[in-house]
Amino acid sequence: MGGAYLKFQRAVEKYFYARRKAEGRKYVAVNMIGAGNTALADLGFSPNAAWCVGTLTRGYSCAAHALYTMKKGRAWAASKSEPMVQMLDLSMIKYIGPEEREVPTQEQRQEYAKRQLEEGEYKKWVI
């Protein structure tokens, strides 16, 4: 594949590699999530669809990593001697955040989005 998104990704990599090289630092490649999303975009997936696929695959990846780490019995891959910490029982964890609130309806969210588009805080952002 050599679509527009892959070309863009390669251009970004080239720019950052040149900058890191000038700073005497090593090359850092795009991770699997970035590469996967580039491939999905070149295949014609919408950004939201690519995000959904990436989210699902990332969930499986995290679960596999957790199982591997638990089986290994060490806290992280770089640790040779640090044992895993005993996890807290969920009954010991207390939520101290805001009270539950009702989720706005789709119509209310659309109205809010329209107001923000017209007069919203985003206009103050420097992008």
Wavefront OBJ file of the C-alpha trace (Angstrom):
o trace
v 0.000 0.000 0.000
v 1.135 3.513 -0.651
v -1.888 5.728 -0.154
v -2.063 9.385 0.805
v -2.147 8.652 4.536
v 0.958 6.467 4.400
v 2.771 9.178 2.436
v 1.734 11.722 5.068
v 2.862 9.436 7.891
v 6.241 8.911 6.201
v 6.662 12.675 5.742
v 5.950 13.274 9.431
v 8.365 10.482 10.402
v 11.048 11.937 8.129
v 10.670 15.402 9.672
v 10.819 14.139 13.259
v 13.702 11.769 12.511
v 15.725 14.643 11.031
v 15.001 16.733 14.110
v 15.918 13.915 16.510
v 19.078 13.150 14.540
v 20.137 16.812 14.774
v 19.617 16.560 18.547
v 21.743 13.395 18.681
v 18.766 11.211 19.537
v 17.647 7.830 18.176
v 14.990 7.175 15.561
v 11.541 6.410 16.978
v 9.194 4.505 14.690
v 5.421 4.836 14.566
v 3.753 2.371 16.938
v 1.289 -0.318 15.855
v -1.747 1.825 16.655
v -0.478 4.627 14.420
v 0.493 2.240 11.633
v -2.840 0.425 11.894
v -4.840 3.642 11.706
v -2.818 4.760 8.685
v -3.592 1.469 6.936
v -7.294 1.712 7.809
v -7.450 5.293 6.500
v -5.780 4.238 3.241
v -8.320 1.415 2.936
v -11.116 3.992 3.078
v -12.271 3.689 6.686
v -13.697 6.883 8.138
v -11.776 8.342 11.104
v -14.543 7.221 13.481
v -14.605 3.684 12.079
v -10.801 3.470 12.311
v -10.998 4.725 15.894
v -13.554 2.008 16.728
v -11.392 -0.737 15.228
v -8.330 0.652 17.030
v -10.191 0.826 20.335
v -11.312 -2.789 20.094
v -7.890 -4.095 19.146
v -6.245 -1.991 21.867
v -8.591 -3.567 24.410
v -7.517 -7.075 23.394
v -3.889 -5.961 23.458
v -4.220 -4.564 26.999
v -5.961 -7.719 28.212
v -3.267 -9.945 26.686
v -0.541 -7.801 28.242
v -2.216 -7.967 31.666
v -2.532 -11.767 31.484
v 1.085 -12.109 30.386
v 2.291 -9.819 33.184
v 0.258 -11.678 35.817
v 1.574 -15.027 34.592
v 5.127 -13.691 34.638
v 4.637 -12.342 38.157
v 6.645 -9.159 37.689
v 5.329 -5.630 37.600
v 6.699 -4.639 34.178
v 8.901 -6.033 31.434
v 12.004 -4.072 32.468
v 11.715 -5.298 36.057
v 13.750 -8.364 36.956
v 13.063 -8.321 40.672
v 10.097 -6.040 41.403
v 7.110 -8.246 42.327
v 3.594 -7.371 41.294
v 1.674 -5.364 43.869
v -1.400 -6.915 45.473
v -4.359 -5.205 43.862
v -6.958 -3.555 46.099
v -10.319 -5.192 46.553
v -12.913 -3.055 44.748
v -14.942 -2.801 47.964
v -12.053 -0.768 49.447
v -12.241 1.872 46.722
v -14.551 4.808 47.399
v -15.684 7.255 44.720
v -15.378 10.882 45.854
v -16.239 12.696 42.635
v -19.354 14.621 41.650
v -22.777 13.096 42.220
v -24.411 11.180 39.388
v -26.228 13.369 36.915
v -28.676 12.731 34.139
v -27.164 12.314 30.685
v -28.517 14.964 28.290
v -30.716 13.768 25.438
v -29.410 13.758 21.881
v -31.499 16.856 21.135
v -30.017 18.699 24.130
v -26.506 17.757 23.025
v -27.194 18.972 19.487
v -28.499 22.287 20.816
v -25.419 22.678 23.020
v -23.166 21.869 20.051
v -24.908 24.532 17.925
v -24.444 27.153 20.669
v -20.782 26.227 21.033
v -20.283 26.459 17.290
v -21.679 29.987 17.304
v -20.180 31.396 20.490
v -18.071 28.626 21.957
v -14.976 28.557 24.082
v -13.034 26.884 21.243
v -12.677 30.274 19.517
v -10.206 31.252 22.257
v -8.002 28.231 21.691
v -4.658 28.599 19.965
v -4.230 25.677 17.609
l 1 2 3 4 5 6 7 8 9 10 11 12 13 14 15 16 17 18 19 20 21 22 23 24 25 26 27 28 29 30 31 32 33 34 35 36 37 38 39 40 41 42 43 44 45 46 47 48 49 50 51 52 53 54 55 56 57 58 59 60 61 62 63 64 65 66 67 68 69 70 71 72 73 74 75 76 77 78 79 80 81 82 83 84 85 86 87 88 89 90 91 92 93 94 95 96 97 98 99 100 101 102 103 104 105 106 107 108 109 110 111 112 113 114 115 116 117 118 119 120 121 122 123 124 125 126 127
